[in-house]
């Protein structure tokens, strides 16, 4: 498991968790069973859905904790074989 938040400072990371917090978004997704988007950073918005699908395991769960993804991107995820669950979405 890897946590990634490209916008935090190292000393801030330690106040939230004892786990290592990486800064490389693509590295954090490599071979993942689940990717949880819990912050709306601009850097995350720039990631093509196809790039996510290429890096994660087949049928990986994309958890959207911020209603982050548009309906069009959700449809694309499903088309690429990803599972999607979002807070506040049906």
RALINLIN-V803863 format. One record per residue. N is the residue number from 1. OMEGA is omega in degrees with one decimal (999 if undefined). Layout:
BEGIN
N|OMEGA, N|OMEGA
END
This chain:
BEGIN
1|177.4, 2|175.7, 3|178.9, 4|171.0, 5|-175.4, 6|-174.1, 7|-179.5, 8|174.2, 9|-174.5, 10|-178.8, 11|175.8, 12|180.0, 13|-176.0, 14|178.1, 15|-177.2, 16|-174.8, 17|173.7, 18|177.6, 19|176.1, 20|178.4, 21|-179.3, 22|179.5, 23|-176.2, 24|-173.9, 25|-176.7, 26|178.5, 27|-178.6, 28|-178.4, 29|-173.7, 30|173.7, 31|-177.3, 32|172.3, 33|-177.0, 34|172.5, 35|-179.7, 36|175.9, 37|-174.7, 38|177.2, 39|-176.0, 40|-178.1, 41|178.3, 42|180.0, 43|179.1, 44|-179.4, 45|-177.2, 46|-176.9, 47|175.5, 48|179.3, 49|178.9, 50|176.9, 51|176.8, 52|-177.6, 53|-180.0, 54|-172.6, 55|-176.2, 56|175.6, 57|176.6, 58|179.2, 59|177.8, 60|177.0, 61|171.9, 62|-179.0, 63|-176.4, 64|-177.4, 65|-175.3, 66|-171.1, 67|-171.2, 68|-172.7, 69|176.3, 70|177.8, 71|179.3, 72|179.1, 73|177.5, 74|177.2, 75|178.8, 76|177.4, 77|-178.5, 78|177.9, 79|-179.5, 80|175.1, 81|177.6, 82|173.8, 83|-178.1, 84|171.7, 85|-179.6, 86|175.3, 87|178.9, 88|179.8, 89|175.9, 90|999
END
